Amino acid sequence: MESPGEVEAALHEVAAAAAADAGGLDPALLGDFLPALFAAAETGQGLRRAAVQQCRARGEGAARAGTALPALLDLHLSASWRVWRLLPTVAAAADAAAVATAGERVLRALDEALAALTAGYAQARRTVVREQVSARREFVDDLLAGRGDVAGLLSHAPGFGLDLARPHAVAVVHAETPFSDTSPRLGVIERAVLDTMTIDAGVLVATKDARLVIACPVDDDNGTDRLAGALRAVLGAGEPGPQRVRLRRRVDVGRWRAGIGRAGLGPTGIVSSYDEARTALELAARLALPEPVVHAADVLVYQVLLRDRAAITDLVNTVLGPLQQARGGAGPLIDTLAGYYDAGGNAAQAARAMHLSVRALTYRLERIRDLTGHDPTRSTQRFTLHAAVLGAQLLDWPASPQS
């Protein structure tokens, strides 16, 4: 096999056979590897710099095209052993020493080629990942902020697992441990939500301002309740007793609280649900609500109170202002009212929850009546006092005086 045409034809056959061994890859992925291997076997100098750079470039191109690295390496290894017997040095060898020398030269060249291929592949994968993360971050920011045209958001949504033709509810989670886009916890949370919700559509799990944001398709009135259950399951609320086996993986984020907005359709529905979820989260923190998950629909009354800030400020100052005359200030008495109303007006239950005697609780209620002129136990005056207490909690009064 001395003519260039015969060598070229033989190398073409080797490349085709190696490509078949590697699962049907394109033989073109070998590039000039086989001629470079021939040259290295003859000179004993290893691959030339240009050949190494070409290997690196092919590795990058394969990564961007989605070719699996094991298949790419298999292609080159298969081509190497198949071309062995065709090498002039091997074919003309008169003894084993010459064959061994040729083998060392080939393996050295192969080592250099595979190292360059792997380096190029890894570099390209890192670049692709960065580009994907950047594109996803931009999409999430535009979606939650209501920026960009609707058509553009609708066209890009499927690429990020969203079907915006269906109604979605958004949950926002704040935790002691901040959330980040690169955290592996996001994948665990996404799988847990999909398993719990048993839905056939994608879920967007992302972060915004170190908080977790989940946009989940909700097709019925119980969808937000199932989403709340999924959050409790994966974030650790309601741990099973020691007699039960933990079947699902959970993530530890410390103390956490979530707000869930009402379901909405399309990009505008997601923006509305996201805003409601953030508001619910803020209100839950102000009111120190005990439940870790707060639904926006359950705190609408508090939003009504805050819409007219001047009116609620006037109510708080007028109704509860006299409590500041009490020994210890207004704080303990406001806490007493809040506990009493949380217990549904049951003095015994409220006293137990506050670690007070019933007599002590009753005394405080009487003191409130004397100072404000409103009796907490009378139904006709209870609403005014309760609304004022809720307003005080929302305004952080009296810690933050209102004028």
Order of alpha helices (4+ residues) and beta strands (2+ residues): alpha-alpha-alpha-alpha-alpha-alpha-alpha-beta-alpha-beta-beta-alpha-beta-beta-alpha-beta-alpha-alpha-alpha-alpha-alpha-alpha
